[in-house]
Amino acid sequence: MNKDQVKGTLKDAAGKVQQAAGKLVDSDAQQIKGIKKQVNGKAQKAAGDVKEVATSASKKWPSP
């Protein structure tokens, strides 16, 4: 796992907590912020996944 994967996963989890807190206090703004954080986290994790695959591929097939 690389830094982007970890940070993305943490942002996604924090967004879920923020969204749930927004539902609890009936705050649409907090729910939206939580969803936005989840989307950002998932995007960052996906970018980390791509980096991980690229790193693995470059180790498997080094340049000539």
Helices and strands as residue ranges (DSSP letters): H 3-24, H 28-60
